[in-house]
Each structure stands twice: as structure tokens, then as C-alpha cells.
Amino acid sequence: MSDKPASREQIAAAAALAGIELPPEYFDELVDSYRRIEPVLKRMRQARAHGNEPAHAYDPRKFMPDAGST
């Protein structure tokens, strides 16, 4: 992903590739929405260590009742 925001043409090409056909007023909303979500997508695609996977950090025992309290 580039550091520059996606152009209208790039967004139109991605929509066409996905089979999305929109009237102009809805396409403007798609462009606006994509430009707001694009920074989030860039952060999500960063390389992360295997140990940062939520499944490896979550400990369900923290939410279990104590065995001695029953």
C-alpha cells in the first residue's frame, strides 16, 4: 500500500474488480468512506510478532470463578 491516499480512479478500479456498480452519488460516499478507513487498513497490514496475536495474549482463566469459592 502506498503512503499516498488512493485516487478516485484506484477506488473505482477496486470497486469494479469487486463487481460493485454504484450511481455517482453513492460512489462519492464510497470514496469518502474509503479515505476514512484507509489509514486503519495501513495500520492493520503492518508486520507483527507472532506473540502479538490476540489468541496468544488472551487468558480465559482470568474470567473463571475461583475453584475454592463454590
Summary of the structure (lengths in Angstrom):
residues: 70
radius of gyration: 20.8
end to end distance: 54.0
largest distance: 64.1
contacts: 107
relative contact order: 0.10
helix: 64%
strand: 0%
